[in-house]
Amino acid sequence: MAAKELYGLTVGEYLRESILPTFSEALFVPEGGRCQAAEYGVRQLAQEIHDWAVGENITGLKLFLPSGTGTTALYLSKYFYDNKINIEVLTCAVVGGDNYLRQQFATLCPDDRCHPRIISSPKKYHFGKLYPEFYQIWQQLAQAGVMFELLYDPLAWLLMLNYKQQHPQQPIMYIHQGGLLGNESMLPRYMRKFDKK
């Protein structure tokens, strides 16, 4: 039986109440990362980005990254806002839409002045569904030597490239969403659906 069924607790409650107390140096971070504890690490990333931009003499930098819960985007933006640094965070809602993303931001930080700017998609995409344009951008960038995962990044790349066309003079840094392990299952799905055999 699952912990939820045995103890009448959610998995998170079970971990916090039964498992974590036995580990003195453990930290529980909920799935998706929407947790105030994530701010510490994201602040370090923000400082590194700022230091790099200063070292490269880049002004007016835009950071672009996709958002699920929006935690990384929010804490990057909050750091730059709090420290009066001229770096703007741009993001797009990959899960649940723009309103969902605004709600996620507000849960962690009610002050919307430090929220990232959401770049809206002109087309509604359903999380996890396969789209030919997602596969095409993945293929194009893979041929150029840029690898990214196929769940969050394709929409962000499409929106970022469109943004760059509209603002060609603005420097943009894309924040990669991490591992590529998900491509082990996503890539075969795309190949079965869209590759001509």
One Martini backbone bead per residue (centre of mass of N, CA, C, O) as a GRO file, in nm:
protein
  197
    1MET     BB    1   0.099   0.034   0.017
    2ALA     BB    2   0.062   0.349   0.027
    3ALA     BB    3   0.122   0.606   0.233
    4LYS     BB    4  -0.155   0.739   0.201
    5GLU     BB    5  -0.319   0.479   0.284
    6LEU     BB    6  -0.183   0.408   0.559
    7TYR     BB    7  -0.180   0.729   0.695
    8GLY     BB    8  -0.356   0.964   0.563
    9LEU     BB    9  -0.135   1.086   0.369
   10THR     BB   10   0.051   1.258   0.198
   11VAL     BB   11   0.353   1.240   0.069
   12GLY     BB   12   0.458   1.505   0.188
   13GLU     BB   13   0.367   1.451   0.480
   14TYR     BB   14   0.519   1.189   0.519
   15LEU     BB   15   0.800   1.301   0.476
   16ARG     BB   16   0.793   1.528   0.694
   17GLU     BB   17   0.693   1.334   0.943
   18SER     BB   18   0.868   1.045   0.891
   19ILE     BB   19   1.151   1.102   0.742
   20LEU     BB   20   1.301   1.379   0.794
   21PRO     BB   21   1.351   1.358   1.110
   22THR     BB   22   1.596   1.140   1.053
   23PHE     BB   23   1.723   1.399   0.901
   24SER     BB   24   1.917   1.674   0.978
   25GLU     BB   25   2.004   1.756   0.648
   26ALA     BB   26   1.721   1.790   0.527
   27LEU     BB   27   1.534   1.876   0.223
   28PHE     BB   28   1.215   1.979   0.117
   29VAL     BB   29   1.115   1.961  -0.228
   30PRO     BB   30   0.882   2.013  -0.425
   31GLU     BB   31   0.740   1.943  -0.694
   32GLY     BB   32   0.867   2.182  -0.930
   33GLY     BB   33   1.000   2.392  -0.701
   34ARG     BB   34   0.766   2.534  -0.539
   35CYS     BB   35   0.986   2.708  -0.332
   36GLN     BB   36   1.149   2.913  -0.114
   37ALA     BB   37   1.421   2.746  -0.102
   38ALA     BB   38   1.502   2.813  -0.408
   39GLU     BB   39   1.613   3.104  -0.387
   40TYR     BB   40   1.907   3.066  -0.312
   41GLY     BB   41   2.009   2.933  -0.580
   42VAL     BB   42   1.895   3.148  -0.778
   43ARG     BB   43   2.060   3.384  -0.669
   44GLN     BB   44   2.329   3.271  -0.757
   45LEU     BB   45   2.266   3.268  -1.056
   46ALA     BB   46   2.208   3.570  -1.083
   47GLN     BB   47   2.490   3.663  -1.000
   48GLU     BB   48   2.642   3.520  -1.229
   49ILE     BB   49   2.501   3.667  -1.459
   50HIS     BB   50   2.578   3.950  -1.376
   51ASP     BB   51   2.884   3.913  -1.378
   52TRP     BB   52   2.900   3.837  -1.674
   53ALA     BB   53   2.773   4.093  -1.796
   54VAL     BB   54   2.984   4.283  -1.683
   55GLY     BB   55   3.238   4.139  -1.805
   56GLU     BB   56   3.098   4.177  -2.112
   57ASN     BB   57   2.942   4.449  -2.140
   58ILE     BB   58   2.625   4.395  -2.084
   59THR     BB   59   2.328   4.553  -2.176
   60GLY     BB   60   1.996   4.476  -2.149
   61LEU     BB   61   1.939   4.201  -2.054
   62LYS     BB   62   1.779   3.896  -2.153
   63LEU     BB   63   1.592   3.644  -2.005
   64PHE     BB   64   1.513   3.307  -2.119
   65LEU     BB   65   1.235   3.098  -1.998
   66PRO     BB   66   1.063   2.841  -1.905
   67SER     BB   67   0.739   2.754  -1.741
   68GLY     BB   68   0.578   2.604  -1.486
   69THR     BB   69   0.585   2.741  -1.191
   70GLY     BB   70   0.819   2.985  -1.209
   71THR     BB   71   1.050   2.994  -0.996
   72THR     BB   72   1.305   3.075  -1.146
   73ALA     BB   73   1.200   3.330  -1.281
   74LEU     BB   74   1.113   3.478  -1.028
   75TYR     BB   75   1.391   3.479  -0.868
   76LEU     BB   76   1.545   3.626  -1.078
   77SER     BB   77   1.371   3.881  -1.093
   78LYS     BB   78   1.385   3.953  -0.793
   79TYR     BB   79   1.686   4.000  -0.777
   80PHE     BB   80   1.701   4.231  -0.983
   81TYR     BB   81   1.501   4.413  -0.843
   82ASP     BB   82   1.629   4.430  -0.553
   83ASN     BB   83   1.924   4.524  -0.705
   84LYS     BB   84   1.888   4.713  -0.950
   85ILE     BB   85   1.898   4.532  -1.218
   86ASN     BB   86   1.933   4.539  -1.583
   87ILE     BB   87   1.745   4.257  -1.587
   88GLU     BB   88   1.526   4.068  -1.785
   89VAL     BB   89   1.255   3.845  -1.742
   90LEU     BB   90   1.156   3.589  -1.963
   91THR     BB   91   0.847   3.406  -2.017
   92CYS     BB   92   0.664   3.089  -2.040
   93ALA     BB   93   0.378   2.898  -2.052
   94VAL     BB   94   0.366   2.542  -2.037
   95VAL     BB   95   0.173   2.527  -1.782
   96GLY     BB   96  -0.170   2.640  -1.777
   97GLY     BB   97  -0.089   2.924  -1.841
   98ASP     BB   98  -0.076   3.255  -1.759
   99ASN     BB   99  -0.260   3.257  -1.505
  100TYR     BB  100  -0.124   3.028  -1.360
  101LEU     BB  101   0.154   3.167  -1.344
  102ARG     BB  102   0.065   3.412  -1.178
  103GLN     BB  103  -0.023   3.243  -0.934
  104GLN     BB  104   0.255   3.125  -0.874
  105PHE     BB  105   0.397   3.387  -0.819
  106ALA     BB  106   0.205   3.490  -0.587
  107THR     BB  107   0.269   3.261  -0.387
  108LEU     BB  108   0.582   3.359  -0.355
  109CYS     BB  109   0.510   3.673  -0.471
  110PRO     BB  110   0.295   3.944  -0.441
  111ASP     BB  111   0.499   4.130  -0.591
  112ASP     BB  112   0.458   4.221  -0.927
  113ARG     BB  113   0.722   4.395  -0.984
  114CYS     BB  114   0.909   4.111  -0.976
  115HIS     BB  115   0.792   3.989  -1.211
  116PRO     BB  116   0.793   3.839  -1.486
  117ARG     BB  117   0.769   3.835  -1.824
  118ILE     BB  118   0.509   3.733  -2.025
  119ILE     BB  119   0.514   3.531  -2.312
  120SER     BB  120   0.280   3.486  -2.537
  121SER     BB  121   0.099   3.257  -2.705
  122PRO     BB  122  -0.088   3.236  -3.001
  123LYS     BB  123  -0.093   2.935  -2.912
  124LYS     BB  124  -0.238   2.652  -2.789
  125TYR     BB  125  -0.080   2.438  -2.555
  126HIS     BB  126  -0.032   2.105  -2.455
  127PHE     BB  127   0.102   1.938  -2.219
  128GLY     BB  128   0.287   1.675  -2.384
  129LYS     BB  129   0.219   1.737  -2.658
  130LEU     BB  130   0.253   1.687  -2.999
  131TYR     BB  131   0.448   1.905  -3.219
  132PRO     BB  132   0.588   1.983  -3.514
  133GLU     BB  133   0.732   2.254  -3.428
  134PHE     BB  134   0.894   2.125  -3.198
  135TYR     BB  135   1.054   1.922  -3.369
  136GLN     BB  136   1.177   2.123  -3.572
  137ILE     BB  137   1.339   2.296  -3.369
  138TRP     BB  138   1.503   2.065  -3.258
  139GLN     BB  139   1.638   1.984  -3.525
  140GLN     BB  140   1.770   2.254  -3.598
  141LEU     BB  141   1.940   2.281  -3.333
  142ALA     BB  142   2.086   2.011  -3.347
  143GLN     BB  143   2.240   2.081  -3.614
  144ALA     BB  144   2.381   2.332  -3.447
  145GLY     BB  145   2.444   2.196  -3.143
  146VAL     BB  146   2.163   2.223  -2.990
  147MET     BB  147   2.052   2.104  -2.681
  148PHE     BB  148   1.719   1.992  -2.582
  149GLU     BB  149   1.427   1.956  -2.444
  150LEU     BB  150   1.080   1.835  -2.537
  151LEU     BB  151   0.884   1.984  -2.317
  152TYR     BB  152   0.972   2.298  -2.259
  153ASP     BB  153   1.167   2.435  -2.484
  154PRO     BB  154   1.023   2.471  -2.763
  155LEU     BB  155   0.837   2.709  -2.699
  156ALA     BB  156   1.056   2.905  -2.605
  157TRP     BB  157   1.217   2.912  -2.867
  158LEU     BB  158   0.995   3.023  -3.049
  159LEU     BB  159   0.943   3.284  -2.882
  160MET     BB  160   1.233   3.391  -2.879
  161LEU     BB  161   1.277   3.415  -3.185
  162ASN     BB  162   1.044   3.613  -3.222
  163TYR     BB  163   1.150   3.829  -3.030
  164LYS     BB  164   1.420   3.877  -3.179
  165GLN     BB  165   1.293   3.983  -3.440
  166GLN     BB  166   1.160   4.236  -3.286
  167HIS     BB  167   1.459   4.251  -3.107
  168PRO     BB  168   1.766   4.255  -3.244
  169GLN     BB  169   1.942   4.435  -3.022
  170GLN     BB  170   1.883   4.240  -2.800
  171PRO     BB  171   2.013   4.072  -2.547
  172ILE     BB  172   2.013   3.706  -2.514
  173MET     BB  173   1.944   3.460  -2.262
  174TYR     BB  174   1.933   3.116  -2.238
  175ILE     BB  175   1.766   2.893  -2.018
  176HIS     BB  176   1.825   2.589  -1.951
  177GLN     BB  177   1.628   2.300  -1.827
  178GLY     BB  178   1.847   2.075  -1.843
  179GLY     BB  179   1.793   1.778  -1.888
  180LEU     BB  180   1.776   1.488  -2.137
  181LEU     BB  181   1.623   1.224  -2.043
  182GLY     BB  182   1.334   1.272  -2.164
  183ASN     BB  183   1.422   1.206  -2.464
  184GLU     BB  184   1.406   0.895  -2.447
  185SER     BB  185   1.081   0.925  -2.484
  186MET     BB  186   1.015   1.170  -2.673
  187LEU     BB  187   1.165   1.110  -2.938
  188PRO     BB  188   1.015   0.848  -3.023
  189ARG     BB  189   0.740   0.984  -3.040
  190TYR     BB  190   0.812   1.185  -3.264
  191MET     BB  191   0.913   0.984  -3.473
  192ARG     BB  192   0.651   0.821  -3.503
  193LYS     BB  193   0.471   1.072  -3.588
  194PHE     BB  194   0.680   1.250  -3.806
  195ASP     BB  195   0.841   1.042  -3.941
  196LYS     BB  196   0.934   0.929  -4.239
  197LYS     BB  197   0.939   0.580  -4.377
   0.00000   0.00000   0.00000
